[in-house]
């Protein structure tokens, strides 16, 4: 078991990458603090973990609010005595997120508050807990668009994920001597509800897929496997990275036929 005796807090645990990672981490021996704003979905993830013999607790949190982030970390320590892995995964991709001219200030602010400020707040309250545990691993979900422009405009999302990437690097450097590793998981286009709601026509889907050398969308389970490596001691010399799991999209200039 690659996460035996570890406690992992995962935001956005009710669906997509968060759910798949919660299930995988639990199967690998971790105790899971499943965090979401959607209570039914979050509790369903916990029920799935327990059904498989794992140990998990659900915490409701709006990660854009400091009090909620402080509480989720408090629950982790009160329930399991420590925190070893912090996966700041929750995020949104708003359907009205477009180019700079069409995107409203409200959509921009909401996206930044959840995708960027939410990661900051997770780290603000999570890092002291990791220090108390003697160190640990932080994984922040960025995206391939943190490195390349998107063919379908999503200005707020792209900018927020670029911010996550920059923040990850700085946190990694600041806390490297404290046995705290900080890495950014950068998924490519995934077959998750988040992206499929955004790429809501076949034309939009194909416009994105034409850039992916592997010719398909990634799966949430594939992101969970990458997160498992970053959470485990196998990645003990890995910090400050942009861990690309993207089907080759950021490596491509011209994709093969």
C-alpha positions as CSV (number, residue, x, y, z in Angstrom):
1,X,0.0,0.0,0.0
2,X,1.6,3.2,-1.2
3,X,-0.2,5.6,1.2
4,X,-0.4,3.4,4.3
5,X,-0.9,5.4,7.5
6,X,-1.3,8.7,5.6
7,X,-4.1,11.1,5.9
8,X,-5.2,12.9,2.7
9,X,-7.5,15.9,2.3
10,X,-9.0,16.1,-1.2
11,X,-11.1,19.0,-2.4
12,X,-13.7,18.5,-5.1
13,X,-14.0,15.0,-3.9
14,X,-17.6,14.6,-5.0
15,X,-16.9,14.1,-8.7
16,X,-14.3,13.8,-11.5
17,X,-10.6,13.7,-10.5
18,X,-11.5,14.3,-6.9
19,X,-13.7,11.3,-6.5
20,X,-11.4,8.9,-8.5
21,X,-8.4,10.1,-6.4
22,X,-10.3,9.7,-3.2
23,X,-11.2,6.1,-4.1
24,X,-7.6,5.3,-5.2
25,X,-5.9,6.9,-2.2
26,X,-8.2,5.0,0.1
27,X,-7.5,1.7,-1.7
28,X,-3.8,2.5,-1.2
29,X,-4.2,2.8,2.6
30,X,-4.9,6.5,3.2
31,X,-7.6,7.9,5.4
32,X,-9.6,10.4,3.3
33,X,-11.0,13.8,4.2
34,X,-13.4,14.3,1.3
35,X,-14.2,18.0,0.8
36,X,-16.9,19.4,-1.5
37,X,-19.6,22.0,-1.7
38,X,-22.1,19.5,-3.1
39,X,-23.0,17.5,0.0
40,X,-24.8,14.6,-1.7
41,X,-21.9,13.9,-4.1
42,X,-19.3,14.3,-1.3
43,X,-21.2,11.9,1.0
44,X,-21.6,9.5,-1.9
45,X,-17.8,9.4,-2.3
46,X,-17.4,8.7,1.4
47,X,-20.0,5.9,1.2
48,X,-18.1,4.3,-1.8
49,X,-14.9,4.4,0.2
50,X,-16.4,2.8,3.2
51,X,-18.1,0.2,1.1
52,X,-14.7,-0.8,-0.1
53,X,-13.4,-1.1,3.4
54,X,-11.7,2.3,3.6
55,X,-11.9,5.1,6.1
56,X,-13.2,8.5,5.2
57,X,-15.0,11.6,6.5
58,X,-16.9,14.2,4.5
59,X,-16.5,18.0,5.1
60,X,-18.7,20.6,3.5
61,X,-16.6,23.6,2.3
62,X,-16.7,26.5,-0.1
63,X,-13.0,26.8,-0.7
64,X,-13.2,30.4,-1.6
65,X,-14.0,31.1,2.1
66,X,-11.2,31.2,4.6
67,X,-13.3,29.9,7.5
68,X,-14.3,26.8,5.5
69,X,-10.7,26.0,4.5
70,X,-9.6,26.5,8.1
71,X,-12.4,24.1,9.2
72,X,-11.6,21.4,6.7
73,X,-8.0,21.2,8.0
74,X,-9.2,21.3,11.6
75,X,-11.6,18.3,10.9
76,X,-8.7,16.3,9.3
77,X,-6.5,16.8,12.4
78,X,-9.3,16.3,14.9
79,X,-10.6,13.1,13.2
80,X,-7.3,11.5,12.2
81,X,-4.7,13.3,14.3
82,X,-2.6,14.7,11.4
83,X,-2.5,15.7,7.7
84,X,0.0,14.3,5.3
85,X,-1.4,15.0,1.8
86,X,-3.3,18.0,0.7
87,X,-4.8,17.8,-2.8
88,X,-6.2,21.2,-3.8
89,X,-8.2,19.9,-6.7
90,X,-11.6,21.7,-6.6
91,X,-12.2,24.1,-9.5
92,X,-14.7,25.4,-11.9
93,X,-14.9,26.1,-15.7
94,X,-17.8,28.5,-16.1
95,X,-19.9,28.1,-19.2
96,X,-19.9,31.9,-19.8
97,X,-16.1,32.1,-19.6
98,X,-15.0,33.3,-23.0
99,X,-12.5,35.8,-24.4
100,X,-11.6,39.0,-22.6
101,X,-14.4,41.0,-24.3
102,X,-17.2,38.6,-23.7
103,X,-16.3,37.4,-20.2
104,X,-18.1,39.3,-17.5
105,X,-16.3,40.6,-14.4
106,X,-18.5,38.4,-12.3
107,X,-17.4,35.3,-14.1
108,X,-13.8,36.4,-13.8
109,X,-14.1,37.0,-10.1
110,X,-15.9,33.8,-9.4
111,X,-13.4,31.7,-11.3
112,X,-10.4,33.4,-9.5
113,X,-12.0,33.0,-6.1
114,X,-12.5,29.3,-6.5
115,X,-9.6,28.2,-8.8
116,X,-6.8,30.5,-7.5
117,X,-7.8,31.9,-4.1
118,X,-9.2,28.5,-3.1
119,X,-5.8,26.9,-3.6
120,X,-4.1,29.7,-1.7
121,X,-6.5,29.3,1.2
122,X,-6.0,25.5,1.2
123,X,-2.3,26.0,1.5
124,X,-2.6,28.8,4.0
125,X,-4.3,26.5,6.5
126,X,-3.0,23.2,5.2
127,X,0.8,24.0,5.4
128,X,0.8,24.5,9.2
129,X,-0.9,21.1,9.6
130,X,1.7,19.4,7.3
131,X,4.4,21.0,9.4
132,X,2.9,19.5,12.5
133,X,2.9,16.1,10.8
134,X,6.6,16.5,10.0
135,X,6.1,17.3,6.3
136,X,4.0,16.0,3.5
137,X,2.9,16.5,-0.1
138,X,0.7,19.2,-1.6
139,X,-0.8,18.7,-5.0
140,X,-2.5,21.6,-6.8
141,X,-4.6,21.0,-9.8
142,X,-3.5,23.4,-12.6
143,X,-4.1,22.5,-16.3
144,X,-2.3,22.3,-19.6
145,X,-3.7,25.7,-20.5
146,X,-1.4,27.1,-17.8
147,X,1.3,26.6,-20.4
148,X,-0.4,27.0,-23.7
149,X,-3.3,29.0,-25.0
150,X,-6.6,27.3,-25.5
151,X,-8.1,27.0,-28.9
152,X,-11.5,27.6,-27.4
153,X,-11.3,30.8,-25.3
154,X,-11.7,30.5,-21.5
155,X,-9.8,33.5,-20.3
156,X,-10.6,33.4,-16.6
157,X,-10.0,29.6,-16.3
158,X,-6.7,29.9,-18.2
159,X,-5.4,32.8,-16.1
160,X,-6.5,31.1,-12.9
161,X,-4.6,28.0,-13.7
162,X,-1.5,30.0,-14.7
163,X,-1.7,31.5,-11.3
164,X,-1.9,28.1,-9.6
165,X,1.2,27.0,-11.5
166,X,3.2,30.1,-10.4
167,X,2.0,29.8,-6.8
168,X,3.0,26.1,-6.7
169,X,6.6,26.9,-7.8
170,X,6.9,29.6,-5.1
171,X,5.5,27.4,-2.3
172,X,7.8,24.6,-3.4
173,X,10.8,26.8,-3.0
174,X,9.7,28.4,0.3
175,X,8.9,25.1,2.0
176,X,11.5,22.7,0.5
177,X,13.7,22.6,3.6
178,X,10.6,21.8,5.7
179,X,10.0,18.4,4.1
180,X,7.0,19.8,2.3
181,X,6.8,19.1,-1.4
182,X,4.5,21.1,-3.6
183,X,3.6,20.1,-7.2
184,X,1.1,21.0,-9.8
185,X,-0.9,18.3,-11.6
186,X,-1.6,19.6,-15.1
187,X,-4.3,17.5,-16.8
188,X,-4.9,17.7,-20.5
189,X,-8.5,17.7,-21.9
190,X,-10.5,15.1,-19.9
191,X,-13.7,13.3,-20.4
192,X,-15.2,14.8,-17.2
193,X,-18.5,16.6,-16.6
194,X,-16.5,19.9,-16.0
195,X,-15.0,19.9,-19.5
196,X,-17.8,18.2,-21.4
197,X,-20.3,20.9,-20.2
198,X,-17.9,23.5,-21.6
199,X,-17.2,21.6,-24.9
200,X,-20.9,21.2,-25.4
201,X,-20.9,20.7,-29.2
202,X,-19.2,18.1,-31.3
203,X,-17.4,20.9,-33.2
204,X,-15.9,22.2,-29.9
205,X,-14.9,18.7,-28.9
206,X,-13.1,18.0,-32.2
207,X,-11.5,21.4,-32.1
208,X,-9.9,20.4,-28.8
209,X,-9.1,16.8,-29.8
210,X,-7.3,17.7,-33.0
211,X,-4.5,19.1,-30.9
212,X,-4.1,15.9,-28.8
213,X,-1.5,13.6,-30.3
214,X,-3.1,10.6,-28.6
215,X,-6.4,11.5,-30.2
216,X,-8.7,11.1,-27.2
217,X,-9.7,12.8,-24.0
218,X,-8.1,11.7,-20.8
219,X,-9.9,10.0,-18.0
220,X,-10.2,11.1,-14.4
221,X,-8.8,7.7,-13.3
222,X,-5.6,8.5,-15.2
223,X,-5.2,11.8,-13.3
224,X,-5.7,9.9,-10.0
225,X,-2.8,7.6,-10.8
226,X,-0.6,10.6,-11.4
227,X,-1.7,12.2,-8.1
228,X,-1.0,8.9,-6.3
229,X,2.7,9.2,-7.4
230,X,2.9,12.8,-6.2
231,X,1.3,11.9,-2.9
232,X,3.5,8.9,-2.2
233,X,7.0,8.7,-1.0
234,X,8.0,7.5,-4.4
235,X,8.2,11.1,-5.5
236,X,10.3,12.2,-2.5
237,X,12.7,14.2,-4.7
238,X,10.0,15.8,-6.8
239,X,8.9,19.4,-5.9
240,X,8.0,22.5,-7.8
241,X,7.1,20.6,-11.0
242,X,4.4,21.0,-13.6
243,X,3.4,17.4,-13.9
244,X,1.9,17.1,-17.4
245,X,-0.6,14.3,-17.9
246,X,-2.0,15.6,-21.2
247,X,-1.9,13.0,-24.0
248,X,1.0,15.0,-25.5
249,X,-1.0,18.2,-26.2
250,X,1.7,20.6,-24.8
251,X,4.5,18.8,-26.7
252,X,2.7,19.0,-30.1
253,X,3.2,21.6,-32.8
254,X,1.5,19.6,-35.6
255,X,-0.5,16.6,-34.6
256,X,-0.3,13.4,-36.6
257,X,-3.1,12.4,-38.9
